[in-house]
């Protein structure tokens, strides 16, 4: 597994300190990375599958704890 970047580490630290803007930035970075990974993964699937990369990422995001109350 790759090492987390300084950017992600900083965002996680700011979020842990209660910075909601950092949470939003972190989710945007994670979303983009997941979308890229899902696209690469789905390109290796059979051609008649029906799940799209964006739908896969959205499904994953629905399962992420966000700390929102």
N, C-alpha and C positions, 0 to 999 in steps of 0.2 A: 504494500500500500504506500502511495507517495506521501512524502512529508507535507504537512500543512504549510501553506505560504504564510509569510509574515502578515500579509493583508488579512487573511482569514483569522489568524491568531489574534490580531489586534481587534478585529470586529467582534470576535467571541468575547474577548476581555471587556470591551466597551458594553456589549449586550449584558454580560454578567453584572456590570456595574449599573444596569438599569437604563441604558441608552437605547430607546426604542428605534431611533434612526439607524443605529448600528445593526439592529435586528433586521430591519428592512433591507439594508445594504447587503447583509450576509445572505438573506434569502434570495436576493436577486443574483448574487454570485453563484450560490448553490444551484439555483434554478437553471442558469445558463449552462453550468457544467453538466448537470443531469440531462438537460435537453441534448447537448452534444453527445454524451455517452449513449443516450437512448437512440438517437439517430444512427449512430455507428452500429449499435446492436441490431436495430431493426433492419438495417440494410443487409444483414447476414441471414435474416429470416426468409422463409419461403415467400414467393411473390403473391400468393393468394391470402396472406394473413390480413386481418381487418384492423388491428390495433395500430394506431399512429404514434410516433414518438412523443408528440405533445400530450396525447391522452395518457400515455404511460407515465410521463413526468407528473401530470396533474394528479393521477391516482396516487403516486408516491407522495406528493406534497400534501395531499389530504390526510395522510397518515403521520406526517411529521408533527411533533409537539412544537408549538411556537411560543409558549409562555404567555399567550394572550388570554385575558380573562374577561 
